[in-house]
């Protein structure tokens, strides 16, 4: 069954981060774009015929194609925890006969390993047209996204959200939030897998059967992302979001 993103506002977010609201006439690759919510944002200025969506979820792509048949929908059969558990690990990007003025990835590398992020960012950079821009999001676990409205940092929010989602499924999840946040606090990066399994600065995780793969949330501090991508501008969240943005421009 397809995982359908209900998130809206992606175009608004990225247009603010790159400082350009008018993308008409620009070729755009939405990496991990699901059903094309970048286009569905009421503020979008992308011409549907100039939009490419590349995703590991074939059914989501077909739903997107039904909304925007004039756009381009490309299946990428790479392994991804939960989203494509039967995919091919380390599969290179499909051959694209197009370079892009904008490449965006919203909440993609927040759900992958660091190795996947580094591999894919390098490959995606190669698809930029001269003068093009690549922008992708990440989550700093220590950032306070909504001061005055929410008491905790981004990691505390995720842990409490996992507990809420369990209740919605009719289950019960009792996480030791203080203990988990204490363990994660000194780390440059870590992953929270299946709600409560915390892996600190390692990708060596226990094997999860495909049917047991539910969630994989990756967190990186802003300082650490600057070391991983020294060529990029690291920008604070906008549009009332919790996600930072990494912006790489091709001269």
C-alpha positions as CSV (number, residue, x, y, z in Angstrom):
1,X,0.0,0.0,0.0
2,X,1.3,3.5,-0.9
3,X,2.4,5.8,1.8
4,X,0.7,9.1,0.9
5,X,2.1,12.3,2.2
6,X,-0.4,14.7,3.5
7,X,2.1,17.5,4.2
8,X,1.5,20.8,2.4
9,X,3.6,23.9,2.1
10,X,6.7,22.4,0.6
11,X,6.9,24.9,-2.2
12,X,6.4,27.8,0.2
13,X,9.2,26.4,2.4
14,X,11.7,26.0,-0.4
15,X,11.0,29.2,-2.2
16,X,11.7,31.1,1.1
17,X,14.9,29.2,1.6
18,X,16.3,29.8,-1.8
19,X,15.0,33.4,-2.0
20,X,13.0,33.0,-5.2
21,X,9.2,32.7,-5.3
22,X,8.9,32.5,-9.1
23,X,9.9,29.1,-10.6
24,X,7.9,29.3,-13.8
25,X,10.0,28.2,-16.7
26,X,12.4,26.4,-14.3
27,X,13.0,22.6,-14.5
28,X,12.4,21.1,-11.1
29,X,13.3,17.7,-9.7
30,X,11.4,16.8,-6.5
31,X,13.4,13.9,-5.0
32,X,11.2,11.8,-2.8
33,X,8.2,13.9,-3.8
34,X,5.6,11.2,-3.2
35,X,2.3,12.4,-4.8
36,X,3.7,15.8,-5.8
37,X,2.7,18.0,-2.9
38,X,5.3,20.5,-4.1
39,X,3.0,21.2,-7.0
40,X,-0.1,21.0,-4.9
41,X,1.0,23.9,-2.7
42,X,-1.3,26.8,-3.5
43,X,1.7,29.1,-3.7
44,X,3.5,26.9,-6.3
45,X,4.7,28.6,-9.4
46,X,6.0,25.5,-11.1
47,X,4.6,24.6,-14.5
48,X,3.5,21.0,-14.3
49,X,5.2,20.1,-17.5
50,X,8.5,21.2,-15.9
51,X,8.1,19.0,-12.8
52,X,9.8,15.7,-12.3
53,X,9.1,13.5,-9.3
54,X,11.5,10.7,-8.3
55,X,10.4,8.4,-5.5
56,X,10.8,4.9,-4.2
57,X,7.0,4.4,-3.8
58,X,5.5,3.3,-7.1
59,X,1.9,3.6,-6.0
60,X,2.4,7.1,-4.7
61,X,3.9,8.0,-8.1
62,X,0.8,6.6,-9.9
63,X,-1.5,8.7,-7.6
64,X,0.6,11.8,-8.5
65,X,0.4,11.0,-12.2
66,X,-3.4,10.9,-11.9
67,X,-3.4,14.5,-10.6
68,X,-0.7,15.8,-13.0
69,X,-0.5,13.6,-16.1
70,X,1.6,16.3,-17.9
71,X,4.4,16.0,-15.2
72,X,7.1,13.3,-15.1
73,X,7.0,10.5,-12.6
74,X,10.0,8.3,-12.2
75,X,10.2,5.2,-10.0
76,X,13.5,4.6,-8.2
77,X,13.7,1.1,-6.8
78,X,16.3,1.8,-4.1
79,X,16.0,0.2,-0.7
80,X,14.6,2.5,1.9
81,X,13.6,1.5,5.4
82,X,9.8,1.1,5.6
83,X,9.2,3.1,2.3
84,X,10.7,0.5,0.0
85,X,12.0,-2.5,2.2
86,X,12.3,-4.8,-0.8
87,X,14.3,-2.3,-2.9
88,X,17.9,-2.6,-4.1
89,X,20.5,-1.2,-1.6
90,X,22.9,1.4,-3.0
91,X,21.1,1.6,-6.3
92,X,22.4,4.6,-8.3
93,X,19.9,7.2,-9.6
94,X,18.1,6.4,-12.8
95,X,19.5,8.0,-15.9
96,X,17.9,11.3,-16.4
97,X,18.0,13.0,-19.8
98,X,17.5,16.4,-18.2
99,X,19.4,18.8,-15.9
100,X,17.5,20.8,-13.4
101,X,17.4,24.4,-12.2
102,X,16.0,23.3,-8.8
103,X,16.3,20.0,-7.0
104,X,14.5,19.7,-3.7
105,X,14.2,16.9,-1.2
106,X,11.8,17.5,1.7
107,X,12.0,15.2,4.6
108,X,13.9,12.5,2.7
109,X,17.3,12.4,4.4
110,X,15.5,12.7,7.7
111,X,14.5,9.0,7.1
112,X,17.7,7.5,5.7
113,X,21.2,6.5,6.8
114,X,24.0,9.0,6.6
115,X,25.7,6.9,4.0
116,X,22.6,7.1,1.8
117,X,22.4,10.8,2.3
118,X,26.0,11.4,1.3
119,X,25.8,9.1,-1.7
120,X,22.6,10.6,-3.0
121,X,23.5,14.2,-2.4
122,X,26.6,13.7,-4.5
123,X,24.6,12.1,-7.3
124,X,21.9,14.7,-7.2
125,X,24.4,17.5,-7.4
126,X,25.5,16.1,-10.7
127,X,22.0,16.7,-12.1
128,X,22.0,20.5,-11.5
129,X,22.1,22.8,-14.5
130,X,24.6,25.6,-14.4
131,X,23.4,28.2,-11.9
132,X,21.1,25.5,-10.4
133,X,20.2,25.1,-6.7
134,X,19.8,21.9,-4.7
135,X,17.9,22.3,-1.3
136,X,17.2,19.5,1.1
137,X,16.0,19.4,4.7
138,X,17.4,17.9,7.9
139,X,16.3,18.0,11.6
140,X,18.6,19.3,14.3
141,X,17.5,17.4,17.4
142,X,18.5,20.2,19.8
143,X,16.7,23.0,18.0
144,X,13.7,24.7,19.7
145,X,11.2,25.0,16.8
146,X,8.3,26.6,18.6
147,X,9.5,28.5,21.7
148,X,6.6,29.7,23.7
149,X,4.3,27.2,22.1
150,X,6.1,23.9,22.8
151,X,8.3,23.1,25.7
152,X,10.8,20.7,24.1
153,X,13.4,20.4,21.4
154,X,12.9,18.6,18.1
155,X,13.9,15.2,19.5
156,X,11.6,15.5,22.5
157,X,8.8,16.4,20.0
158,X,9.5,13.3,18.0
159,X,9.5,11.0,21.0
160,X,6.2,12.4,22.3
161,X,4.8,12.2,18.8
162,X,5.7,8.5,18.6
163,X,3.8,7.9,21.8
164,X,0.7,9.8,20.3
165,X,0.9,7.7,17.1
166,X,1.0,4.5,19.1
167,X,-2.2,5.5,20.9
168,X,-3.9,6.3,17.5
169,X,-3.0,2.7,16.5
170,X,-4.6,1.4,19.6
171,X,-1.3,0.5,21.2
172,X,0.7,1.8,24.1
173,X,4.3,3.1,23.9
174,X,6.0,4.1,27.1
175,X,9.2,5.8,26.2
176,X,11.7,7.0,28.8
177,X,12.0,10.4,27.2
178,X,14.5,11.9,29.7
179,X,16.8,8.9,29.4
180,X,16.7,8.9,25.6
181,X,17.3,12.6,25.3
182,X,20.1,12.4,27.8
183,X,21.8,9.7,25.7
184,X,21.4,11.6,22.5
185,X,22.3,15.1,23.7
186,X,26.1,14.9,23.1
187,X,25.8,13.2,19.7
188,X,26.5,14.9,16.4
189,X,24.0,12.6,14.7
190,X,21.8,9.6,15.5
191,X,18.8,7.5,14.3
192,X,15.6,6.6,16.1
193,X,14.3,3.4,14.6
194,X,10.8,1.9,15.2
195,X,9.9,4.6,17.8
196,X,12.3,3.5,20.6
197,X,15.5,2.0,19.3
198,X,18.2,4.7,19.5
199,X,21.4,4.3,17.5
200,X,24.0,6.9,18.3
201,X,26.5,7.8,15.5
202,X,26.3,4.3,13.9
203,X,24.5,2.7,11.0
204,X,25.0,-0.8,12.4
205,X,21.5,-1.5,13.4
206,X,19.9,-4.9,14.1
207,X,18.1,-6.5,11.2
208,X,14.4,-5.7,11.0
209,X,12.2,-7.9,8.8
210,X,10.5,-5.9,6.1
211,X,7.1,-6.2,7.7
212,X,8.6,-4.9,11.0
213,X,10.0,-1.8,9.5
214,X,7.9,1.2,10.7
215,X,10.0,4.3,11.1
216,X,13.5,5.5,10.8
217,X,14.1,9.1,11.9
218,X,17.6,10.6,11.4
219,X,18.9,13.6,13.3
220,X,21.9,15.8,12.6
221,X,23.1,18.9,14.5
222,X,23.5,22.1,12.5
223,X,27.2,22.2,13.4
224,X,27.7,18.6,12.1
225,X,25.9,19.3,8.8
226,X,28.3,22.2,8.2
227,X,31.2,19.7,8.3
228,X,29.5,17.2,6.0
229,X,28.6,19.9,3.4
230,X,31.1,22.7,3.6
231,X,30.0,23.9,0.2
232,X,26.4,24.5,1.4
233,X,24.5,27.2,3.2
234,X,22.8,25.8,6.3
235,X,19.6,27.8,7.0
236,X,17.3,27.9,9.9
237,X,13.7,26.6,9.6
238,X,11.1,28.9,8.0
239,X,7.3,28.8,7.4
240,X,6.8,27.6,11.0
241,X,8.6,24.3,10.2
242,X,11.0,22.2,12.4
243,X,13.4,21.4,9.5
244,X,16.6,23.2,8.7
245,X,17.6,23.5,5.1
246,X,20.9,22.7,3.3
247,X,21.3,24.8,0.1
248,X,23.9,24.0,-2.5
249,X,24.3,26.2,-5.5
250,X,26.1,25.3,-8.7
251,X,28.1,28.2,-10.1
